[in-house]
């Protein structure tokens, strides 16, 4: 993003944000850095008014480095810059939430985040369910696990089950029983997650495909 592109700031223009830089004696406010896509927190830095203004002007996140005692643009040496997407101010006007598109790892130690975590998308309970399916398949306990027993029958059986659940979902969609429609929809999603894994894919692959179409 370059500085001619529109910056979202929670319906406020950046220069109208009433940031209280005087709340602390050092003139700094915390800046929480969040990936605009995955919503993962990448790091925490500090900005003074000059760093904030430079970030607005360049669309590259710039902090005030307390160790270097100067402005510091993230990635100025490594090239792992943080491209600005959005800035928001909290309710007390003394903490910034900076949403970014990171280029490369954020942490100086080489990890995606300063908490040594991978900056991957998380789909909430669906991600948990994916992991449960993976564990059941790897355990191969066909007597106790429906997932393992279905996988043991081969991908054709998994695909067939998705087809059956899809038909049942369509049938319930044309009826007036919302409870049954939601029940069959849940069955369809569950078996579709199984089919994805049987083909060697995950929701992240579907996300990437849809993002590619959205461009």
Secondary structure, DSSP 4 states (H G I P E B T S, - for coil): --TTSPPB-TTS-GGG----TTSSTT--EEEEEEETTT--EEEEEEE-HHHHHHHHHHSB-EEEETTTTEEEETTTTTS--EEEEEEEE-TTSSEEEEEEEESS-SSTTSSSSTTS-------THHHHHHHHHHHHHHHT-TTT-HHHHHHHT-HHHHHHHHHHHHHHHHHHHTSS-HHHHHHHHHHHHHHHHHHHHHTT--HHHHHHHHHHHH-
